[in-house]
Amino acid sequence: MGNRINKVSTARSRQMREYRIKRLEFLKEHPYCEVCAEIPYLPTLHKHMATEIHHTRGRIGSLLCDSRYWKAACIWGHWWIGTHPIQARQLELICHVGEWNQTEKLEQQKERNART
């Protein structure tokens, strides 16, 4: 058997290790689902423990580990985002159309904000 092609690059493998550590830290700091807290028609006492990370801008490249764009989510809240994309976007649980996985736009936005 010859050389095998890795399923995941070495760089992505490193990112995934970093992500797993940051993910656990984030969930300790944000124990309840932040998604359910944003949904207006849920009772205010509705609290699920967060078990997942929702990436509001995507997971490509540096976005995977950029916790500025994370929301702590329970499985139900994560499902709700996927099944209600219009409402999720209105609640800013998903970025604007055309900005998904766009790290360049994030850098441009940061530069604009720094100048103002």
Helices and strands as residue ranges (DSSP letters): H 10-29, H 34-38, E 52-55, G 61-65, G 67-69, E 70-73, H 75-83, H 85-90, H 103-115
